[in-house]
Amino acid sequence: MEITDFNLTGREKDVLDILWKAQKGLIASEIVKERDDLTINTVQAILKKLLRRNLIQVDQIVYSGTVLSRSYI
């Protein structure tokens, strides 16, 4: 199955590309750091959509500083 089969937006493809290239699960703020043109609000909205479509999954719950965050694969 090709990525084009999922009718994704450009931003959704960008986030998936970052996750696919990562060697581990990433939290939203780590995804934002990979691209200057992404904001945390955009990434969080995209992650929600990708989760609903079962294109990504939560890898684990991790600490980001003192806050618990989800990492995604």
C-alpha positions as CSV (number, residue, x, y, z in Angstrom):
1,M,0.0,0.0,0.0
2,E,1.3,3.4,-0.9
3,I,1.1,6.6,1.2
4,T,-0.9,8.2,-1.6
5,D,-3.7,5.6,-1.0
6,F,-4.6,7.3,2.3
7,N,-5.4,10.8,0.8
8,L,-3.2,12.6,3.3
9,T,-2.5,16.3,3.4
10,G,1.0,17.7,3.0
11,R,1.4,18.3,6.7
12,E,0.2,14.8,7.6
13,K,2.7,13.4,5.2
14,D,5.4,15.6,6.8
15,V,4.6,14.3,10.3
16,L,4.5,10.6,9.1
17,D,7.8,11.1,7.3
18,I,9.4,12.4,10.5
19,L,8.0,9.4,12.5
20,W,9.1,6.9,9.9
21,K,12.7,8.2,9.8
22,A,13.0,8.2,13.6
23,Q,14.7,5.4,15.3
24,K,12.4,5.6,18.3
25,G,9.0,6.9,19.4
26,L,8.7,10.7,19.3
27,I,6.7,13.1,21.4
28,A,5.0,16.1,19.7
29,S,7.6,18.6,20.8
30,E,10.4,16.4,19.2
31,I,8.4,16.3,15.9
32,V,8.1,20.1,16.0
33,K,11.9,20.4,16.4
34,E,12.5,18.5,13.1
35,R,10.8,21.2,11.0
36,D,10.8,24.9,11.4
37,D,7.4,25.3,9.7
38,L,5.5,23.1,12.2
39,T,3.9,24.3,15.3
40,I,3.0,22.3,18.4
41,N,-0.7,22.9,17.8
42,T,-0.5,21.7,14.2
43,V,1.4,18.6,15.2
44,Q,-0.9,17.7,18.0
45,A,-4.0,18.1,15.7
46,I,-2.3,15.9,13.0
47,L,-1.3,13.3,15.6
48,K,-4.9,13.0,16.7
49,K,-6.1,12.6,13.1
50,L,-3.4,10.0,12.3
51,L,-4.3,8.1,15.5
52,R,-8.0,8.0,14.6
53,R,-7.1,6.6,11.2
54,N,-4.8,4.0,12.8
55,L,-1.8,5.2,10.8
56,I,0.3,5.7,13.9
57,Q,0.1,4.4,17.5
58,V,1.1,5.4,20.9
59,D,4.4,3.8,21.7
60,Q,4.7,4.7,25.4
61,I,4.1,7.3,28.0
62,V,7.3,9.2,28.8
63,Y,8.4,12.2,30.8
64,S,9.1,15.4,28.9
65,G,10.7,17.4,31.7
66,T,8.2,17.0,34.5
67,V,5.2,16.4,32.3
68,L,3.9,13.0,31.1
69,S,3.7,12.8,27.3
70,R,2.8,10.2,24.7
71,S,5.4,9.1,22.2
72,Y,4.2,8.0,18.8
73,I,5.4,5.4,16.3
